[in-house]
Amino acid sequence: MNRRIFVFDIFGLGVFSIFKNKIKFIKNTEMARSVSTWKTSDANLKAGQLLDKGSNSLDAAVEGVAIEELNPKNTTVGLGGAPDRTGIVTLDACVMNHLGDCGSVVAVENIVHVARLAKDVMEKTPHVMLAGEGAEEFAYTQGYKSRDLLTKESKKEWKDWLKNQEYKPIINIENHDTIGMLCLDKYNNISGACTSSGLAYKMRGRVGDSPIIGSGLFIDNKVGGAVATGLGEEIVKTVGSHLVVELMRQGKSPQEACEIAVKRIADNNKQDNRFQVAYLAINKSGEVGSYSIEPGFSYMDYFNRENKEIISASAY
Ligand code: GLY
């Protein structure tokens, strides 16, 4: 249920809202900014343009990542996402808004737009997280259509993988994972969404960081927000996105916060078993930072009607 109801915009200067029966004027800051992990240009552009039109940060993030969920060429998100080792595609997603409300779905089959579904869990159920069949059944009650998420191409790649069955969760440009998006709207509110098919050829039932509030995504509207990408097991161990936001609360810039959080786990990156983890963060002033363990991570930044790919700094 929407607890805040926007009433009308005043010549682009701001909006009145009714919140708990109090009328409040919220000034437009013109700070609208959207950032998203990896080279997810179309998704970030969609979110940025929605923000420019006055969309709230949650809607912009959810509709932005929906572009990648429907993109069969992105083999790490939604339709065309790599399956688990039994050939079944399972998706994870979560959302969090400026009020601290959140929703999440884990190991969902046959539904493309799982970030929208996570938002529906947040807004239309008394719960935060729904899993597996229960999440899928809930989706059908909300009008979602069933769709086979395994494409001809992803099925062929899985069949090739079956020949050797080597499980190597290498995450980089060619084999990246997860779109995490953070949006700061004109009303100075931050929300985010995170959606992923998880690691290619994972064990059946494996869930990563992406749907775990605090790991794949965390927002505190007083401070900022963060999203994670990379090897979910390592991100969960340090509750990574929450850590980044807490570091910003202690006065660190988004860049410093991402660097400290990455360095906390980089020591586990052994020469013979290297893995990737990256964080992307934004604070209330609209400052952005990012950092990864390995080189090769980039993110999209939409600000002032420009959508740019930024190459992240890295520990190695
Ligand atoms: N970062 C996505 C996953 O590990 O599932």
Residues whose N, C-alpha, C, O or C-beta is under 5 A from the ligand:
A	BS01	LIG	D177 T178 S196 G198 L199 G208 D209 S210 T229 G230 L231 G232 E233
